[in-house]
Amino acid sequence: MQMSFGTLELAERLNRDNVLLKIDGLIEWEDLRPKLTGLYKLELSHGGGQEPFDGLLMFKAILLGQWHSLSDAALEQALCVRIDFLQFCGL
């Protein structure tokens, strides 16, 4: 993820011991992208509609929801306000 000055400043505010950032640094997420994209596009290949969200982004969001016991609505809210969630998902 390319950082702007604002994003960089926010990222620097995060505690360096943040568990999500440690996990993010341990896993080679890009290695999962082709498999996730392939699965996701197969499911959506029958119709038109809105372009799907990135498969890796959705996978990371689902992980966050599971790890933090969040409902879909609570996860959506958290992805709007939590800096560590945003950075973990590459937003």
GROMACS elastic network, one bead per residue, 0.5 to 0.9 nm:
[ bonds ]
;  ai    aj funct       b0    kb
    1    87     6  0.86761   500
    1    90     6  0.60001   500
    1    91     6  0.79159   500
    3     6     6  0.78178   500
    3     7     6  0.55332   500
    3     8     6  0.57377   500
    4     7     6  0.51159   500
    4     8     6  0.59968   500
    4     9     6  0.85103   500
    5     8     6  0.50751   500
    5     9     6  0.61370   500
    5    10     6  0.86802   500
    6     9     6  0.51591   500
    6    10     6  0.62989   500
    6    11     6  0.86069   500
    7    10     6  0.51178   500
    7    11     6  0.60299   500
    7    12     6  0.85539   500
    7    87     6  0.89144   500
    8    11     6  0.50301   500
    8    12     6  0.61554   500
    8    13     6  0.87836   500
    9    12     6  0.51979   500
    9    13     6  0.66355   500
   10    13     6  0.52044   500
   10    14     6  0.69691   500
   10    83     6  0.72485   500
   11    14     6  0.54001   500
   11    15     6  0.86876   500
   11    83     6  0.73766   500
   11    84     6  0.79808   500
   11    87     6  0.76187   500
   12    15     6  0.77281   500
   12    16     6  0.82216   500
   13    16     6  0.85763   500
   14    17     6  0.83126   500
   14    18     6  0.70368   500
   14    83     6  0.76807   500
   14    84     6  0.71490   500
   15    18     6  0.53899   500
   16    19     6  0.86471   500
   16    21     6  0.78179   500
   16    22     6  0.83541   500
   17    20     6  0.87994   500
   17    21     6  0.77661   500
   17    22     6  0.72214   500
   18    21     6  0.54843   500
   18    22     6  0.63948   500
   18    23     6  0.88633   500
   18    84     6  0.77861   500
   19    22     6  0.50424   500
   19    23     6  0.61875   500
   19    24     6  0.85190   500
   20    23     6  0.50974   500
   20    24     6  0.60129   500
   20    25     6  0.85795   500
   20    64     6  0.88988   500
   20    84     6  0.67931   500
   20    85     6  0.76680   500
   20    87     6  0.88243   500
   20    88     6  0.64033   500
   21    25     6  0.61785   500
   21    26     6  0.86884   500
   21    84     6  0.71735   500
   21    87     6  0.78110   500
   21    88     6  0.63789   500
   22    25     6  0.51687   500
   22    26     6  0.63398   500
   23    26     6  0.50874   500
   23    27     6  0.64525   500
   23    88     6  0.86552   500
   24    27     6  0.57922   500
   24    28     6  0.80978   500
   24    29     6  0.78895   500
   24    88     6  0.61957   500
   24    89     6  0.88483   500
   25    28     6  0.76921   500
   26    29     6  0.89671   500
   27    30     6  0.87664   500
   27    31     6  0.89223   500
   28    31     6  0.57443   500
   28    32     6  0.75286   500
   29    32     6  0.54013   500
   29    33     6  0.67749   500
   29    56     6  0.76021   500
   30    33     6  0.51086   500
   30    34     6  0.78384   500
   30    56     6  0.80948   500
   31    34     6  0.70250   500
   31    35     6  0.81811   500
   32    35     6  0.56091   500
   32    36     6  0.61712   500
   32    37     6  0.85385   500
   32    56     6  0.73460   500
   33    36     6  0.51542   500
   33    37     6  0.58343   500
   33    38     6  0.83456   500
   33    54     6  0.87941   500
   33    55     6  0.69143   500
   33    56     6  0.56412   500
   34    37     6  0.51589   500
   34    38     6  0.59815   500
   34    39     6  0.86246   500
   34    55     6  0.88491   500
   34    56     6  0.89403   500
   35    38     6  0.51363   500
   35    39     6  0.62708   500
   35    40     6  0.85848   500
   35    55     6  0.89174   500
   36    39     6  0.52402   500
   36    40     6  0.60429   500
   36    41     6  0.85356   500
   36    54     6  0.88245   500
   36    55     6  0.53914   500
   36    56     6  0.63755   500
   36    59     6  0.78729   500
   37    40     6  0.51008   500
   37    41     6  0.59776   500
   37    42     6  0.84772   500
   37    54     6  0.73315   500
   37    55     6  0.51704   500
   37    56     6  0.73886   500
   38    41     6  0.53790   500
   38    42     6  0.62082   500
   38    43     6  0.88522   500
   38    55     6  0.86144   500
   39    42     6  0.53296   500
   39    43     6  0.66056   500
   39    55     6  0.84248   500
   40    43     6  0.54387   500
   40    44     6  0.66092   500
   40    45     6  0.88300   500
   40    52     6  0.83431   500
   40    54     6  0.87583   500
   40    55     6  0.63051   500
   41    44     6  0.50665   500
   41    45     6  0.58474   500
   41    52     6  0.81621   500
   41    55     6  0.86668   500
   42    45     6  0.53260   500
   42    46     6  0.83081   500
   43    46     6  0.75794   500
   44    47     6  0.65075   500
   44    48     6  0.82583   500
   44    52     6  0.80422   500
   45    48     6  0.80428   500
   48    51     6  0.83088   500
   49    52     6  0.85629   500
   50    53     6  0.89411   500
   52    55     6  0.80557   500
   53    56     6  0.86493   500
   53    57     6  0.72281   500
   53    58     6  0.68763   500
   54    57     6  0.52634   500
   54    58     6  0.63362   500
   54    59     6  0.87162   500
   55    58     6  0.51465   500
   55    59     6  0.61193   500
   55    60     6  0.86609   500
   56    59     6  0.50060   500
   56    60     6  0.61747   500
   56    61     6  0.85239   500
   56    89     6  0.82020   500
   57    60     6  0.52571   500
   57    61     6  0.61622   500
   57    62     6  0.86751   500
   57    89     6  0.55911   500
   57    90     6  0.73504   500
   57    91     6  0.84880   500
   58    62     6  0.61228   500
   58    63     6  0.85912   500
   58    89     6  0.82852   500
   59    62     6  0.51505   500
   59    63     6  0.62682   500
   59    64     6  0.87389   500
   59    89     6  0.88967   500
   60    63     6  0.50351   500
   60    64     6  0.62928   500
   60    65     6  0.87055   500
   60    88     6  0.74959   500
   60    89     6  0.58871   500
   61    64     6  0.50744   500
   61    65     6  0.62528   500
   61    66     6  0.87163   500
   61    75     6  0.76240   500
   61    76     6  0.88524   500
   61    79     6  0.81944   500
   61    85     6  0.81721   500
   61    88     6  0.87008   500
   61    89     6  0.66705   500
   62    65     6  0.50183   500
   62    66     6  0.62200   500
   62    67     6  0.85747   500
   62    72     6  0.89226   500
   62    75     6  0.85223   500
   63    66     6  0.51546   500
   63    67     6  0.60121   500
   63    68     6  0.84668   500
   64    67     6  0.51453   500
   64    68     6  0.59819   500
   64    69     6  0.81296   500
   64    70     6  0.78901   500
   64    75     6  0.76565   500
   64    85     6  0.75733   500
   64    88     6  0.89713   500
   65    68     6  0.53864   500
   65    69     6  0.56130   500
   65    71     6  0.68620   500
   65    72     6  0.73961   500
   65    74     6  0.83176   500
   65    75     6  0.58214   500
   66    69     6  0.50674   500
   66    70     6  0.65966   500
   66    71     6  0.87842   500
   67    70     6  0.79989   500
   68    75     6  0.87963   500
   69    75     6  0.89474   500
   70    73     6  0.77839   500
   70    74     6  0.54702   500
   70    75     6  0.55283   500
   70    78     6  0.88887   500
   71    74     6  0.50651   500
   71    75     6  0.60139   500
   71    76     6  0.85184   500
   72    75     6  0.50933   500
   72    76     6  0.61741   500
   72    77     6  0.86585   500
   73    76     6  0.51175   500
   73    77     6  0.62602   500
   73    78     6  0.86415   500
   74    77     6  0.50350   500
   74    78     6  0.60732   500
   74    79     6  0.85706   500
   75    79     6  0.60970   500
   75    80     6  0.86971   500
   76    79     6  0.51762   500
   76    80     6  0.65880   500
   77    80     6  0.52326   500
   77    81     6  0.66802   500
   77    82     6  0.85305   500
   78    81     6  0.52965   500
   78    82     6  0.54161   500
   78    83     6  0.88385   500
   78    85     6  0.71288   500
   78    86     6  0.85883   500
   79    82     6  0.59314   500
   79    83     6  0.80149   500
   79    84     6  0.89043   500
   79    85     6  0.58218   500
   79    86     6  0.58531   500
   79    89     6  0.86174   500
   79    91     6  0.88268   500
   80    83     6  0.83487   500
   80    85     6  0.85567   500
   80    86     6  0.75028   500
   81    85     6  0.81836   500
   81    86     6  0.78943   500
   82    85     6  0.53177   500
   82    86     6  0.62918   500
   82    87     6  0.87099   500
   83    86     6  0.50529   500
   83    87     6  0.60983   500
   83    88     6  0.84597   500
   84    87     6  0.51510   500
   84    88     6  0.59518   500
   84    89     6  0.85614   500
   85    88     6  0.50690   500
   85    89     6  0.61870   500
   85    90     6  0.85234   500
   85    91     6  0.85347   500
   86    89     6  0.53096   500
   86    90     6  0.61057   500
   86    91     6  0.50620   500
   87    91     6  0.59411   500
   88    91     6  0.77833   500
